[in-house]
Every structure is written in C-alpha cells, then in structure tokens.
C-alpha cells in the first residue's frame, strides 16, 4: 500500500461505522464495473426457482445446525 493510501486509510478509520460502511460499498461497487448487467435478474430467477422447489416439496431443507455439522464433517476429509 502506498503512503498516500495508508494516510487515507488511517483518516477513514476515524469515521463513524455508517460512513465507513457507505465508503466500503462505494469502493466495492467501483471495482465491479465489468460485471454482467443481467446478473441481478438471473440471481432473482434462481432464487425464485429455489423457493418454488422448497414450496413444492422437490427439495428438503435442513436446519442450520445440521448443515453446519455436515460442512464441518466434510472439511475434515
């Protein structure tokens, strides 16, 4: 990190949580300039399809504790 960036960071870290959050969001958005313009619509459709799968009974949900246990068990391998 350059000295200028380090100085800016130190100054920004003194801001309120809300101001830092807003700046973080804007900085991340500035890096996402080459994202797919249809990504939001595609994610919305994916979420709708998954919700319908659950509602129709095509898929079965599990509790967070069961999912976490499975994740932790898979990580031991």
C-alpha positions in Angstrom: 0.0 0.0 0.0 1.3 3.4 -0.9 2.0 6.0 1.8 -0.9 8.1 0.4 -3.3 5.1 0.6 -2.1 4.4 4.2 -2.7 8.0 5.2 -6.2 7.9 3.7 -6.9 4.6 5.4 -5.9 6.0 8.8 -8.1 9.0 8.3 -11.1 6.9 7.1 -10.8 4.6 10.1 -11.7 7.5 12.3 -15.1 7.9 10.7 -18.3 6.5 12.1 -19.3 2.9 11.3 -22.1 4.2 9.0 -19.7 6.4 7.0 -17.1 3.6 6.7 -19.8 1.2 5.5 -21.0 3.6 2.8 -17.5 4.2 1.6 -16.8 0.4 1.6 -19.9 -0.2 -0.5 -19.0 2.5 -3.0 -15.4 1.3 -3.3 -16.5 -2.3 -3.9 -19.0 -1.1 -6.5 -16.3 0.8 -8.2 -14.4 -2.4 -8.7 -17.4 -4.2 -10.2 -17.5 -2.2 -13.4 -17.2 -5.3 -15.6 -20.0 -7.4 -14.1 -22.7 -8.9 -16.2 -25.6 -6.5 -16.5 -28.1 -9.3 -16.3 -26.6 -10.9 -13.2 -29.2 -9.4 -10.8 -32.1 -10.6 -12.9 -30.5 -14.0 -13.2 -30.0 -14.3 -9.5 -33.6 -13.2 -8.9 -34.8 -16.0 -11.2 -32.5 -18.5 -9.4 -33.9 -17.6 -6.0 -37.5 -17.8 -7.3 -36.8 -21.3 -8.7 -35.2 -22.5 -5.4 -38.1 -21.1 -3.3 -40.5 -22.9 -5.6 -38.5 -26.1 -5.2 -38.9 -25.9 -1.4 -42.5 -24.9 -1.5 -43.4 -27.8 -3.9 -41.5 -30.3 -1.9 -39.0 -31.2 -4.6 -36.2 -30.4 -2.2 -36.0 -30.8 1.6 -34.5 -28.2 3.9 -32.2 -28.9 6.8 -31.6 -26.9 10.0 -28.5 -24.6 10.2 -27.1 -26.8 12.9 -27.4 -29.9 10.7 -25.9 -28.1 7.7 -23.1 -26.7 9.8 -22.3 -30.2 11.1 -22.2 -31.6 7.6 -19.9 -28.8 6.5 -17.5 -29.3 9.4 -17.5 -33.1 8.8 -16.7 -32.6 5.1 -13.9 -30.3 6.0 -12.1 -33.0 8.0 -11.5 -35.1 4.9 
